[in-house]
Amino acid sequence: MFWNSRALPELQQLNFRDRMAVLRRAADQLPTPQKLILNVWKLCVLIPPFMLIARADTIWQGLGFAVALVLIYPLLTRPVTFALVRPLLAQARRQLQL
């Protein structure tokens, strides 16, 4: 399981901008069912915290939920994204000539 794009063997030699370009290209090439799975997963991660924020009793409680969302969202979505796009990284890198 990869938490950072730098840890992906296919992208280790690239700088941040190039890694993000390759990831974006690979994500664009995902088949529709995999895109759907990824987007549904992201919604499943986002909806419960937003419900908590909307139902918060105080502004501070709402801000606490918002901060938790900002911290937890990438931890839950990035590994899934990397797992789905990893088979397409070499092809995306060739297309971008990196």
C-alpha positions as CSV (number, residue, x, y, z in Angstrom):
1,M,0.0,0.0,0.0
2,F,1.4,3.4,-1.0
3,W,0.7,6.6,0.8
4,N,2.8,8.9,-1.2
5,S,3.5,9.1,-5.0
6,R,7.2,9.2,-4.3
7,A,7.0,5.6,-3.0
8,L,5.6,4.3,-6.3
9,P,8.5,2.5,-8.1
10,E,7.3,3.8,-11.5
11,L,7.5,7.4,-10.4
12,Q,10.6,7.5,-8.1
13,Q,12.9,9.3,-10.5
14,L,10.4,12.1,-11.3
15,N,10.0,15.4,-9.6
16,F,6.7,16.4,-8.0
17,R,5.2,18.1,-11.0
18,D,6.0,15.2,-13.3
19,R,4.6,12.7,-10.9
20,M,1.4,14.6,-10.6
21,A,1.2,14.8,-14.5
22,V,1.7,11.1,-14.8
23,L,-0.9,10.3,-12.1
24,R,-3.4,12.7,-13.7
25,R,-2.9,11.1,-17.1
26,A,-3.2,7.6,-15.7
27,A,-6.4,8.6,-13.8
28,D,-7.8,9.9,-17.0
29,Q,-7.2,6.6,-18.7
30,L,-9.0,4.6,-16.0
31,P,-11.9,2.5,-17.4
32,T,-15.3,3.8,-16.5
33,P,-16.1,1.0,-13.9
34,Q,-12.9,1.8,-12.0
35,K,-13.5,5.5,-12.1
36,L,-17.0,4.8,-10.7
37,I,-15.5,2.7,-7.9
38,L,-13.0,5.5,-7.1
39,N,-15.6,8.2,-7.1
40,V,-18.1,6.2,-5.0
41,W,-15.3,5.5,-2.5
42,K,-14.5,9.2,-2.3
43,L,-18.2,10.0,-1.7
44,C,-18.4,7.4,1.0
45,V,-15.4,9.0,2.7
46,L,-16.8,12.6,2.3
47,I,-20.5,12.3,3.2
48,P,-20.3,11.2,6.9
49,P,-17.9,14.0,7.9
50,F,-20.0,16.6,6.1
51,M,-23.1,15.3,7.9
52,L,-21.2,15.7,11.2
53,I,-20.2,19.2,10.3
54,A,-23.8,20.1,9.4
55,R,-25.1,18.7,12.7
56,A,-22.4,20.2,14.9
57,D,-23.7,22.0,17.9
58,T,-21.0,24.7,18.0
59,I,-18.8,26.3,15.5
60,W,-15.7,24.8,17.2
61,Q,-17.1,21.3,16.9
62,G,-17.8,21.9,13.3
63,L,-14.3,23.2,12.8
64,G,-12.9,20.2,14.5
65,F,-14.8,17.9,12.2
66,A,-13.6,19.9,9.2
67,V,-9.9,19.7,10.3
68,A,-10.4,15.9,10.9
69,L,-11.8,15.6,7.3
70,V,-8.9,17.5,5.8
71,L,-6.4,15.2,7.6
72,I,-8.2,11.9,7.1
73,Y,-9.5,12.2,3.5
74,P,-6.1,11.9,1.8
75,L,-5.2,9.0,4.1
76,L,-8.2,7.0,2.9
77,T,-8.4,8.0,-0.7
78,R,-4.8,8.2,-1.9
79,P,-3.9,4.5,-1.4
80,V,-7.0,3.4,-3.4
81,T,-6.2,5.9,-6.1
82,F,-2.6,4.7,-6.4
83,A,-3.8,1.0,-6.5
84,L,-6.2,1.7,-9.3
85,V,-3.9,3.8,-11.5
86,R,-0.7,1.8,-10.9
87,P,-1.2,-0.6,-13.9
88,L,-1.5,2.5,-16.1
89,L,1.5,4.5,-14.9
90,A,4.0,3.1,-17.3
91,Q,1.8,3.8,-20.3
92,A,1.0,7.3,-19.0
93,R,4.7,8.0,-18.5
94,R,5.5,6.9,-22.1
95,Q,2.7,9.2,-23.4
96,L,4.1,12.1,-21.6
97,Q,7.6,11.2,-22.6
98,L,9.0,11.3,-19.1
